[in-house]
């Protein structure tokens, strides 16, 4: 279901998951109100910005490997590759100076790696539970860069600057996560809710930390036939503001970047740590199809229902994800069918 911990393989089986995803963001929002980009562009001395974001495409490729060690314990690791493209619009002065209406910020590379584990706390039936609850634990490892540079800017003096927070590839910190997962079923229906919290417990090497995150996912699935099902989700997400400020954003006698200073990175709202985070709700719809035994293809499409953002910042228009699952039974699994499978009635050690 592409919810961490929301689905695991059978006991003593591996699961491999490959998930390409596209998230498109367009338009600015402050609180629940849409913002006209031209209303915030102008001269820094007047409290305006010299550049502001028009839209962004974030492409991600996730690779996850997990293993069920017992009926109650599952562990896995997820790696991600990010490719970010953000279109920027210049104010009139910058358009005259560069001869361009704007430019595109770019960054790509390995993002943070996540370690995760799920332990079942309760099941109403040890073999075929229709109700169960689990504890989720995760740890994000800071493998994503927080040193990406603004190399595509048309002015050479800007090309050595750090990209703003949202264009970096990682958090720069070890981020623990904890969650409670509940699942229930009555064939052909399955449903559940997952509540997860990610904490940013320290500043990174550049002197800031991303906001803490809370996610609550409600989901329901209906199996139409043995190899095909429909699913729907309600995804709630809250993220706090960035705390601190990147070291290279600091400028001037005050020791902080200044919006009215045209030499400061605050020429764009993207460099203000107060313009990050907020509360959002999404509706996600999808299908799952089993084209062959042990293979599952999952397609999902998400649309926003509610957005209350600390802005001005870009708002998410939609998300698309396609996933291929492959489950690999080991010799101990009840689904193992290799030539050396144990005889019926014998446990395959």
MARTOR-527033 format. One record per residue (C-alpha): x, y, z; residue in three letters; residue number from 0. Coordinates in steps of 0.1 Angstrom, whole numbers, plus 5000, padded with zeros to 4 digits. Example, Ala and Ser with C-alpha at 12.3 -4.5 7.8 and 13.67 -1.06 7.14 Angstrom:
// residues 2
u = 5123	v = 4955	w = 5078	r = ALA	k = 0
u = 5137	v = 4989	w = 5071	r = SER	k = 1
// end
This chain:
// residues 349
u = 5000	v = 5000	w = 5000	r = UNK	k = 0
u = 5031	v = 5022	w = 5001	r = UNK	k = 1
u = 5024	v = 5031	w = 5037	r = UNK	k = 2
u = 5055	v = 5021	w = 5058	r = UNK	k = 3
u = 5045	v = 4990	w = 5078	r = UNK	k = 4
u = 5011	v = 4988	w = 5062	r = UNK	k = 5
u = 5017	v = 4954	w = 5046	r = UNK	k = 6
u = 5044	v = 4927	w = 5051	r = UNK	k = 7
u = 5052	v = 4894	w = 5034	r = UNK	k = 8
u = 5044	v = 4860	w = 5047	r = UNK	k = 9
u = 5067	v = 4847	w = 5075	r = UNK	k = 10
u = 5102	v = 4837	w = 5063	r = UNK	k = 11
u = 5098	v = 4855	w = 5030	r = UNK	k = 12
u = 5116	v = 4885	w = 5014	r = UNK	k = 13
u = 5097	v = 4913	w = 4998	r = UNK	k = 14
u = 5113	v = 4935	w = 4972	r = UNK	k = 15
u = 5096	v = 4967	w = 4962	r = UNK	k = 16
u = 5104	v = 4992	w = 4934	r = UNK	k = 17
u = 5084	v = 5024	w = 4934	r = UNK	k = 18
u = 5088	v = 5053	w = 4909	r = UNK	k = 19
u = 5068	v = 5084	w = 4920	r = UNK	k = 20
u = 5061	v = 5119	w = 4907	r = UNK	k = 21
u = 5049	v = 5147	w = 4928	r = UNK	k = 22
u = 5038	v = 5179	w = 4911	r = UNK	k = 23
u = 5036	v = 5213	w = 4929	r = UNK	k = 24
u = 5023	v = 5244	w = 4914	r = UNK	k = 25
u = 5010	v = 5277	w = 4928	r = UNK	k = 26
u = 5017	v = 5294	w = 4961	r = UNK	k = 27
u = 4998	v = 5292	w = 4993	r = UNK	k = 28
u = 5000	v = 5310	w = 5026	r = UNK	k = 29
u = 4977	v = 5294	w = 5052	r = UNK	k = 30
u = 4946	v = 5283	w = 5033	r = UNK	k = 31
u = 4948	v = 5312	w = 5008	r = UNK	k = 32
u = 4963	v = 5310	w = 4973	r = UNK	k = 33
u = 4989	v = 5337	w = 4966	r = UNK	k = 34
u = 4995	v = 5354	w = 4933	r = UNK	k = 35
u = 5032	v = 5352	w = 4926	r = UNK	k = 36
u = 5034	v = 5387	w = 4912	r = UNK	k = 37
u = 5021	v = 5401	w = 4945	r = UNK	k = 38
u = 5053	v = 5390	w = 4963	r = UNK	k = 39
u = 5078	v = 5399	w = 4935	r = UNK	k = 40
u = 5094	v = 5433	w = 4935	r = UNK	k = 41
u = 5123	v = 5452	w = 4951	r = UNK	k = 42
u = 5138	v = 5439	w = 4983	r = UNK	k = 43
u = 5137	v = 5474	w = 4998	r = UNK	k = 44
u = 5099	v = 5472	w = 4996	r = UNK	k = 45
u = 5098	v = 5439	w = 5014	r = UNK	k = 46
u = 5093	v = 5420	w = 4981	r = UNK	k = 47
u = 5113	v = 5391	w = 4966	r = UNK	k = 48
u = 5136	v = 5391	w = 4936	r = UNK	k = 49
u = 5126	v = 5355	w = 4927	r = UNK	k = 50
u = 5098	v = 5331	w = 4937	r = UNK	k = 51
u = 5089	v = 5295	w = 4927	r = UNK	k = 52
u = 5063	v = 5288	w = 4900	r = UNK	k = 53
u = 5062	v = 5250	w = 4901	r = UNK	k = 54
u = 5082	v = 5219	w = 4910	r = UNK	k = 55
u = 5084	v = 5184	w = 4899	r = UNK	k = 56
u = 5099	v = 5159	w = 4924	r = UNK	k = 57
u = 5107	v = 5125	w = 4909	r = UNK	k = 58
u = 5116	v = 5097	w = 4933	r = UNK	k = 59
u = 5126	v = 5061	w = 4929	r = UNK	k = 60
u = 5123	v = 5039	w = 4960	r = UNK	k = 61
u = 5139	v = 5005	w = 4965	r = UNK	k = 62
u = 5128	v = 4986	w = 4995	r = UNK	k = 63
u = 5139	v = 4952	w = 5008	r = UNK	k = 64
u = 5122	v = 4935	w = 5038	r = UNK	k = 65
u = 5121	v = 4902	w = 5055	r = UNK	k = 66
u = 5096	v = 4886	w = 5080	r = UNK	k = 67
u = 5117	v = 4869	w = 5107	r = UNK	k = 68
u = 5086	v = 4855	w = 5125	r = UNK	k = 69
u = 5048	v = 4858	w = 5126	r = UNK	k = 70
u = 5053	v = 4889	w = 5147	r = UNK	k = 71
u = 5085	v = 4906	w = 5135	r = UNK	k = 72
u = 5094	v = 4922	w = 5102	r = UNK	k = 73
u = 5124	v = 4945	w = 5093	r = UNK	k = 74
u = 5134	v = 4963	w = 5061	r = UNK	k = 75
u = 5155	v = 4990	w = 5045	r = UNK	k = 76
u = 5144	v = 5016	w = 5020	r = UNK	k = 77
u = 5167	v = 5036	w = 4997	r = UNK	k = 78
u = 5155	v = 5066	w = 4976	r = UNK	k = 79
u = 5168	v = 5085	w = 4946	r = UNK	k = 80
u = 5155	v = 5120	w = 4941	r = UNK	k = 81
u = 5154	v = 5143	w = 4911	r = UNK	k = 82
u = 5141	v = 5178	w = 4918	r = UNK	k = 83
u = 5132	v = 5205	w = 4893	r = UNK	k = 84
u = 5118	v = 5239	w = 4904	r = UNK	k = 85
u = 5109	v = 5266	w = 4880	r = UNK	k = 86
u = 5116	v = 5301	w = 4893	r = UNK	k = 87
u = 5102	v = 5335	w = 4882	r = UNK	k = 88
u = 5123	v = 5367	w = 4884	r = UNK	k = 89
u = 5111	v = 5402	w = 4893	r = UNK	k = 90
u = 5112	v = 5429	w = 4867	r = UNK	k = 91
u = 5147	v = 5441	w = 4877	r = UNK	k = 92
u = 5162	v = 5405	w = 4875	r = UNK	k = 93
u = 5145	v = 5399	w = 4842	r = UNK	k = 94
u = 5161	v = 5431	w = 4828	r = UNK	k = 95
u = 5195	v = 5421	w = 4843	r = UNK	k = 96
u = 5195	v = 5385	w = 4830	r = UNK	k = 97
u = 5173	v = 5388	w = 4799	r = UNK	k = 98
u = 5154	v = 5359	w = 4813	r = UNK	k = 99
u = 5119	v = 5355	w = 4829	r = UNK	k = 100
u = 5134	v = 5330	w = 4853	r = UNK	k = 101
u = 5153	v = 5298	w = 4855	r = UNK	k = 102
u = 5151	v = 5262	w = 4868	r = UNK	k = 103
u = 5167	v = 5250	w = 4900	r = UNK	k = 104
u = 5179	v = 5214	w = 4898	r = UNK	k = 105
u = 5192	v = 5187	w = 4922	r = UNK	k = 106
u = 5194	v = 5150	w = 4921	r = UNK	k = 107
u = 5210	v = 5121	w = 4939	r = UNK	k = 108
u = 5207	v = 5096	w = 4967	r = UNK	k = 109
u = 5182	v = 5107	w = 4995	r = UNK	k = 110
u = 5181	v = 5095	w = 5031	r = UNK	k = 111
u = 5180	v = 5058	w = 5037	r = UNK	k = 112
u = 5153	v = 5045	w = 5062	r = UNK	k = 113
u = 5156	v = 5015	w = 5084	r = UNK	k = 114
u = 5123	v = 5001	w = 5097	r = UNK	k = 115
u = 5108	v = 4974	w = 5118	r = UNK	k = 116
u = 5073	v = 4962	w = 5127	r = UNK	k = 117
u = 5064	v = 4941	w = 5158	r = UNK	k = 118
u = 5029	v = 4927	w = 5162	r = UNK	k = 119
u = 5015	v = 4935	w = 5196	r = UNK	k = 120
u = 4981	v = 4919	w = 5193	r = UNK	k = 121
u = 4962	v = 4895	w = 5170	r = UNK	k = 122
u = 4928	v = 4880	w = 5177	r = UNK	k = 123
u = 4939	v = 4848	w = 5159	r = UNK	k = 124
u = 4976	v = 4836	w = 5156	r = UNK	k = 125
u = 4971	v = 4820	w = 5122	r = UNK	k = 126
u = 4945	v = 4840	w = 5104	r = UNK	k = 127
u = 4939	v = 4873	w = 5123	r = UNK	k = 128
u = 4910	v = 4895	w = 5114	r = UNK	k = 129
u = 4922	v = 4922	w = 5138	r = UNK	k = 130
u = 4958	v = 4930	w = 5148	r = UNK	k = 131
u = 4978	v = 4959	w = 5161	r = UNK	k = 132
u = 5016	v = 4965	w = 5156	r = UNK	k = 133
u = 5044	v = 4988	w = 5168	r = UNK	k = 134
u = 5064	v = 5005	w = 5140	r = UNK	k = 135
u = 5100	v = 5018	w = 5146	r = UNK	k = 136
u = 5121	v = 5035	w = 5120	r = UNK	k = 137
u = 5153	v = 5054	w = 5117	r = UNK	k = 138
u = 5162	v = 5077	w = 5088	r = UNK	k = 139
u = 5200	v = 5077	w = 5080	r = UNK	k = 140
u = 5213	v = 5110	w = 5066	r = UNK	k = 141
u = 5228	v = 5098	w = 5033	r = UNK	k = 142
u = 5211	v = 5126	w = 5013	r = UNK	k = 143
u = 5232	v = 5156	w = 5006	r = UNK	k = 144
u = 5225	v = 5190	w = 5022	r = UNK	k = 145
u = 5253	v = 5206	w = 5002	r = UNK	k = 146
u = 5236	v = 5210	w = 4968	r = UNK	k = 147
u = 5245	v = 5242	w = 4950	r = UNK	k = 148
u = 5225	v = 5266	w = 4928	r = UNK	k = 149
u = 5246	v = 5258	w = 4897	r = UNK	k = 150
u = 5219	v = 5266	w = 4871	r = UNK	k = 151
u = 5214	v = 5302	w = 4882	r = UNK	k = 152
u = 5221	v = 5326	w = 4852	r = UNK	k = 153
u = 5242	v = 5348	w = 4875	r = UNK	k = 154
u = 5277	v = 5334	w = 4882	r = UNK	k = 155
u = 5277	v = 5350	w = 4917	r = UNK	k = 156
u = 5247	v = 5329	w = 4926	r = UNK	k = 157
u = 5259	v = 5296	w = 4913	r = UNK	k = 158
u = 5281	v = 5288	w = 4943	r = UNK	k = 159
u = 5253	v = 5294	w = 4968	r = UNK	k = 160
u = 5235	v = 5265	w = 4986	r = UNK	k = 161
u = 5202	v = 5255	w = 4971	r = UNK	k = 162
u = 5173	v = 5263	w = 4995	r = UNK	k = 163
u = 5160	v = 5237	w = 5021	r = UNK	k = 164
u = 5133	v = 5221	w = 4999	r = UNK	k = 165
u = 5158	v = 5214	w = 4971	r = UNK	k = 166
u = 5183	v = 5196	w = 4993	r = UNK	k = 167
u = 5183	v = 5158	w = 4991	r = UNK	k = 168
u = 5182	v = 5149	w = 5028	r = UNK	k = 169
u = 5176	v = 5162	w = 5063	r = UNK	k = 170
u = 5212	v = 5160	w = 5074	r = UNK	k = 171
u = 5202	v = 5143	w = 5107	r = UNK	k = 172
u = 5194	v = 5109	w = 5122	r = UNK	k = 173
u = 5156	v = 5110	w = 5125	r = UNK	k = 174
u = 5138	v = 5083	w = 5146	r = UNK	k = 175
u = 5102	v = 5074	w = 5139	r = UNK	k = 176
u = 5075	v = 5056	w = 5159	r = UNK	k = 177
u = 5041	v = 5045	w = 5150	r = UNK	k = 178
u = 5010	v = 5024	w = 5159	r = UNK	k = 179
u = 4994	v = 5003	w = 5131	r = UNK	k = 180
u = 4960	v = 4987	w = 5132	r = UNK	k = 181
u = 4946	v = 4964	w = 5106	r = UNK	k = 182
u = 4912	v = 4945	w = 5103	r = UNK	k = 183
u = 4894	v = 4925	w = 5076	r = UNK	k = 184
u = 4862	v = 4908	w = 5067	r = UNK	k = 185
u = 4866	v = 4893	w = 5033	r = UNK	k = 186
u = 4864	v = 4908	w = 5007	r = UNK	k = 187
u = 4871	v = 4940	w = 5027	r = UNK	k = 188
u = 4903	v = 4951	w = 5045	r = UNK	k = 189
u = 4908	v = 4983	w = 5064	r = UNK	k = 190
u = 4932	v = 5000	w = 5089	r = UNK	k = 191
u = 4948	v = 5031	w = 5103	r = UNK	k = 192
u = 4985	v = 5039	w = 5108	r = UNK	k = 193
u = 4997	v = 5068	w = 5130	r = UNK	k = 194
u = 5034	v = 5077	w = 5128	r = UNK	k = 195
u = 5056	v = 5104	w = 5143	r = UNK	k = 196
u = 5091	v = 5114	w = 5130	r = UNK	k = 197
u = 5113	v = 5135	w = 5154	r = UNK	k = 198
u = 5142	v = 5158	w = 5144	r = UNK	k = 199
u = 5162	v = 5157	w = 5176	r = UNK	k = 200
u = 5194	v = 5176	w = 5166	r = UNK	k = 201
u = 5206	v = 5203	w = 5142	r = UNK	k = 202
u = 5225	v = 5191	w = 5112	r = UNK	k = 203
u = 5260	v = 5202	w = 5102	r = UNK	k = 204
u = 5246	v = 5234	w = 5086	r = UNK	k = 205
u = 5229	v = 5245	w = 5118	r = UNK	k = 206
u = 5193	v = 5237	w = 5112	r = UNK	k = 207
u = 5168	v = 5209	w = 5115	r = UNK	k = 208
u = 5137	v = 5201	w = 5095	r = UNK	k = 209
u = 5103	v = 5202	w = 5113	r = UNK	k = 210
u = 5089	v = 5172	w = 5131	r = UNK	k = 211
u = 5063	v = 5152	w = 5112	r = UNK	k = 212
u = 5030	v = 5135	w = 5121	r = UNK	k = 213
u = 5012	v = 5112	w = 5096	r = UNK	k = 214
u = 4979	v = 5094	w = 5100	r = UNK	k = 215
u = 4968	v = 5072	w = 5072	r = UNK	k = 216
u = 4933	v = 5056	w = 5069	r = UNK	k = 217
u = 4929	v = 5029	w = 5043	r = UNK	k = 218
u = 4903	v = 5005	w = 5029	r = UNK	k = 219
u = 4906	v = 4978	w = 5002	r = UNK	k = 220
u = 4880	v = 4958	w = 4984	r = UNK	k = 221
u = 4890	v = 4926	w = 4966	r = UNK	k = 222
u = 4870	v = 4922	w = 4934	r = UNK	k = 223
u = 4886	v = 4889	w = 4924	r = UNK	k = 224
u = 4915	v = 4868	w = 4935	r = UNK	k = 225
u = 4941	v = 4888	w = 4915	r = UNK	k = 226
u = 4926	v = 4924	w = 4916	r = UNK	k = 227
u = 4915	v = 4949	w = 4943	r = UNK	k = 228
u = 4906	v = 4985	w = 4947	r = UNK	k = 229
u = 4919	v = 5007	w = 4975	r = UNK	k = 230
u = 4912	v = 5042	w = 4989	r = UNK	k = 231
u = 4932	v = 5062	w = 5015	r = UNK	k = 232
u = 4928	v = 5094	w = 5035	r = UNK	k = 233
u = 4963	v = 5107	w = 5042	r = UNK	k = 234
u = 4968	v = 5134	w = 5069	r = UNK	k = 235
u = 5002	v = 5150	w = 5073	r = UNK	k = 236
u = 5015	v = 5178	w = 5095	r = UNK	k = 237
u = 5051	v = 5191	w = 5095	r = UNK	k = 238
u = 5065	v = 5219	w = 5117	r = UNK	k = 239
u = 5086	v = 5248	w = 5106	r = UNK	k = 240
u = 5124	v = 5245	w = 5101	r = UNK	k = 241
u = 5142	v = 5253	w = 5133	r = UNK	k = 242
u = 5175	v = 5272	w = 5130	r = UNK	k = 243
u = 5190	v = 5285	w = 5098	r = UNK	k = 244
u = 5216	v = 5272	w = 5073	r = UNK	k = 245
u = 5250	v = 5286	w = 5080	r = UNK	k = 246
u = 5255	v = 5300	w = 5045	r = UNK	k = 247
u = 5222	v = 5318	w = 5048	r = UNK	k = 248
u = 5236	v = 5339	w = 5077	r = UNK	k = 249
u = 5246	v = 5374	w = 5066	r = UNK	k = 250
u = 5249	v = 5409	w = 5080	r = UNK	k = 251
u = 5256	v = 5422	w = 5115	r = UNK	k = 252
u = 5224	v = 5407	w = 5128	r = UNK	k = 253
u = 5238	v = 5372	w = 5121	r = UNK	k = 254
u = 5206	v = 5364	w = 5101	r = UNK	k = 255
u = 5196	v = 5366	w = 5064	r = UNK	k = 256
u = 5177	v = 5397	w = 5056	r = UNK	k = 257
u = 5148	v = 5398	w = 5031	r = UNK	k = 258
u = 5155	v = 5434	w = 5022	r = UNK	k = 259
u = 5192	v = 5427	w = 5014	r = UNK	k = 260
u = 5195	v = 5419	w = 4976	r = UNK	k = 261
u = 5228	v = 5401	w = 4983	r = UNK	k = 262
u = 5211	v = 5377	w = 5008	r = UNK	k = 263
u = 5197	v = 5343	w = 4999	r = UNK	k = 264
u = 5164	v = 5358	w = 5012	r = UNK	k = 265
u = 5159	v = 5372	w = 4977	r = UNK	k = 266
u = 5135	v = 5342	w = 4975	r = UNK	k = 267
u = 5109	v = 5330	w = 5001	r = UNK	k = 268
u = 5125	v = 5295	w = 4997	r = UNK	k = 269
u = 5153	v = 5306	w = 5020	r = UNK	k = 270
u = 5130	v = 5316	w = 5049	r = UNK	k = 271
u = 5128	v = 5287	w = 5074	r = UNK	k = 272
u = 5094	v = 5300	w = 5084	r = UNK	k = 273
u = 5080	v = 5292	w = 5050	r = UNK	k = 274
u = 5081	v = 5254	w = 5055	r = UNK	k = 275
u = 5057	v = 5230	w = 5070	r = UNK	k = 276
u = 5019	v = 5230	w = 5075	r = UNK	k = 277
u = 4989	v = 5207	w = 5076	r = UNK	k = 278
u = 4976	v = 5188	w = 5046	r = UNK	k = 279
u = 4951	v = 5161	w = 5038	r = UNK	k = 280
u = 4951	v = 5139	w = 5006	r = UNK	k = 281
u = 4927	v = 5114	w = 4991	r = UNK	k = 282
u = 4945	v = 5085	w = 4974	r = UNK	k = 283
u = 4929	v = 5060	w = 4950	r = UNK	k = 284
u = 4945	v = 5029	w = 4936	r = UNK	k = 285
u = 4944	v = 4994	w = 4922	r = UNK	k = 286
u = 4964	v = 4963	w = 4928	r = UNK	k = 287
u = 4968	v = 4935	w = 4902	r = UNK	k = 288
u = 4986	v = 4902	w = 4905	r = UNK	k = 289
u = 4999	v = 4894	w = 4870	r = UNK	k = 290
u = 5017	v = 4862	w = 4883	r = UNK	k = 291
u = 5021	v = 4844	w = 4916	r = UNK	k = 292
u = 5043	v = 4864	w = 4940	r = UNK	k = 293
u = 5042	v = 4895	w = 4918	r = UNK	k = 294
u = 5019	v = 4925	w = 4925	r = UNK	k = 295
u = 5016	v = 4958	w = 4906	r = UNK	k = 296
u = 5001	v = 4987	w = 4924	r = UNK	k = 297
u = 4991	v = 5021	w = 4909	r = UNK	k = 298
u = 4980	v = 5051	w = 4930	r = UNK	k = 299
u = 4969	v = 5087	w = 4924	r = UNK	k = 300
u = 4966	v = 5113	w = 4951	r = UNK	k = 301
u = 4948	v = 5146	w = 4952	r = UNK	k = 302
u = 4948	v = 5173	w = 4979	r = UNK	k = 303
u = 4916	v = 5178	w = 5000	r = UNK	k = 304
u = 4930	v = 5205	w = 5024	r = UNK	k = 305
u = 4961	v = 5226	w = 5026	r = UNK	k = 306
u = 4971	v = 5250	w = 5054	r = UNK	k = 307
u = 5007	v = 5259	w = 5047	r = UNK	k = 308
u = 5033	v = 5281	w = 5064	r = UNK	k = 309
u = 5039	v = 5302	w = 5034	r = UNK	k = 310
u = 5042	v = 5315	w = 5009	r = UNK	k = 311
u = 5053	v = 5281	w = 4996	r = UNK	k = 312
u = 5044	v = 5258	w = 4967	r = UNK	k = 313
u = 5013	v = 5236	w = 4972	r = UNK	k = 314
u = 5010	v = 5200	w = 4960	r = UNK	k = 315
u = 4987	v = 5195	w = 4930	r = UNK	k = 316
u = 4989	v = 5157	w = 4927	r = UNK	k = 317
u = 5011	v = 5126	w = 4933	r = UNK	k = 318
u = 5014	v = 5095	w = 4911	r = UNK	k = 319
u = 5031	v = 5063	w = 4922	r = UNK	k = 320
u = 5036	v = 5029	w = 4905	r = UNK	k = 321
u = 5049	v = 5000	w = 4925	r = UNK	k = 322
u = 5061	v = 4965	w = 4916	r = UNK	k = 323
u = 5062	v = 4940	w = 4946	r = UNK	k = 324
u = 5080	v = 4907	w = 4944	r = UNK	k = 325
u = 5079	v = 4882	w = 4972	r = UNK	k = 326
u = 5106	v = 4856	w = 4975	r = UNK	k = 327
u = 5098	v = 4826	w = 4998	r = UNK	k = 328
u = 5127	v = 4810	w = 5016	r = UNK	k = 329
u = 5128	v = 4772	w = 5022	r = UNK	k = 330
u = 5111	v = 4777	w = 5056	r = UNK	k = 331
u = 5081	v = 4795	w = 5041	r = UNK	k = 332
u = 5048	v = 4776	w = 5036	r = UNK	k = 333
u = 5047	v = 4790	w = 5001	r = UNK	k = 334
u = 5081	v = 4777	w = 4990	r = UNK	k = 335
u = 5078	v = 4755	w = 4959	r = UNK	k = 336
u = 5114	v = 4748	w = 4950	r = UNK	k = 337
u = 5127	v = 4713	w = 4940	r = UNK	k = 338
u = 5141	v = 4709	w = 4976	r = UNK	k = 339
u = 5108	v = 4718	w = 4993	r = UNK	k = 340
u = 5102	v = 4696	w = 5024	r = UNK	k = 341
u = 5077	v = 4668	w = 5022	r = UNK	k = 342
u = 5042	v = 4676	w = 5034	r = UNK	k = 343
u = 5039	v = 4676	w = 5071	r = UNK	k = 344
u = 5076	v = 4684	w = 5077	r = UNK	k = 345
u = 5089	v = 4718	w = 5087	r = UNK	k = 346
u = 5114	v = 4731	w = 5061	r = UNK	k = 347
u = 5145	v = 4740	w = 5081	r = UNK	k = 348
// end
